[in-house]
Amino acid sequence: MIATRDAYGQALLELGRQNPKIVALDADLSGSTKTAQFGKEFPERFFNAGIAEANMVGMAAGMAAGGLIPFASTFAVFAAGRAFEQIRQSLAYPRMNVKVVATHGGITVGEDGGSHQSIEDLAIMRSLPNMTVLCPADGPETAAAIRAAAAFDGPVYIRLGRGKVPVVFPQDCAFEIGRGVTLREGKDVTFIGTGLMTAMALEAAQALADKGIEARVLHMGSIKPLDTELVLNAARETGAIVTAEEHSVIGGLGGAVCEALAEGCPVPVERVGMRDVFGQSGPAGKLLEHYGLTADKLVESAERVLTRKIR
């Protein structure tokens, strides 16, 4: 178990040692976003913008215009909310080479409550032209995604979580922007997960196997661009899809998958995520259970979508 924000801090530090163009910016949350390690080793390349996320993004855009590779970090609710206009106008529109790393995404922020639980950030960022949107599953994939983002020329939004999550990928895993990963083969139904929900999809697939149902599991660390080919192949071969995300079902992974299916291969879909409601304060595990973001609910969704499958 490792928190994706911890993996980010270590990956950023390693990148900083390899590339002097890497700079880090933070909005007075470096202890939580884990950029503090970078700031301690490279104080001349670390910039604390204070509680001024919009200014931080503007600073990052200017640094990118000068040839640097800025990683700007804060909580997801502030990145996609307070700094949206600057991300749109100063990063996405001119296609600036800035990486926005948004930690504390989703309801697993826990006791901080609904005001700090970003459940719409993927939808907001996915709607921006030129913006690449990533949501890795675990620590190893986070490190690989950070390296891929650094090598990519353009704005990238990377959503990470607060708490520790199960390890799904090997330490030496690769990350390719725009590519999904098949984690388990199956012919009856396909789970498509992102973020911490991918581990639950694997657990649900095992539970279904005990009932004689073979579930395929795909992981989408790249929300935009989406691996449409992988999604459509799964739809053609299994005939039913269940999406799983710690985010609103509107506009995030579920929305992206449904858009792809509607244009390429319509099949029955169940979307597991936040059902157009804000979260509330509570322990992360209790909140996931309360809002139905569990392996058991994924099993129920798979069984339900199978009844709608065209045979």
Stockholm file with secondary structure:
# STOCKHOLM 1.0

chainA/1-311         MIATRDAYGQALLELGRQNPKIVALDADLSGSTKTAQFGKEFPERFFNAGIAEANMVGMAAGMAAGGLIPFASTFAVFAAGRAFEQIRQSLAYPRMNVKVVATHGGITVGEDGGSHQSIEDLAIMRSLPNMTVLCPADGPETAAAIRAAAAFDGPVYIRLGRGKVPVVFPQDCAFEIGRGVTLREGKDVTFIGTGLMTAMALEAAQALADKGIEARVLHMGSIKPLDTELVLNAARETGAIVTAEEHSVIGGLGGAVCEALAEGCPVPVERVGMRDVFGQSGPAGKLLEHYGLTADKLVESAERVLTRKIR
#=GR chainA/1-311 SS CEEHHHHHHHHHHHHHHHCTTEEEEESSCHHHHTCHHHHHHCGGGEEECCSCHHHHHHHHHHHHHTTCEEEEEEEHHHHTTTTHHHIIIIIITTTCCCEEEEESBSGGGGGGCGGGCBSSHHHHHHTSTTCEEECCSSHHHHHHHHHHHHHSSSCEEEECCSSEECCCSCTTCCCCTTCCEEEECCSSEEEEECTTHHHHHHHHHHHHHTTTCCEEEEECSEEESCCHHHHHHHHHHHSCEEEEEEEETTTSHHHHHHHHHHHHCCCCEEEEEECSCCCCSSCHHHHHHHTTCSHHHHHHHHHHHHHTCCC
#=GC SS_cons         CEEHHHHHHHHHHHHHHHCTTEEEEESSCHHHHTCHHHHHHCGGGEEECCSCHHHHHHHHHHHHHTTCEEEEEEEHHHHTTTTHHHIIIIIITTTCCCEEEEESBSGGGGGGCGGGCBSSHHHHHHTSTTCEEECCSSHHHHHHHHHHHHHSSSCEEEECCSSEECCCSCTTCCCCTTCCEEEECCSSEEEEECTTHHHHHHHHHHHHHTTTCCEEEEECSEEESCCHHHHHHHHHHHSCEEEEEEEETTTSHHHHHHHHHHHHCCCCEEEEEECSCCCCSSCHHHHHHHTTCSHHHHHHHHHHHHHTCCC
//
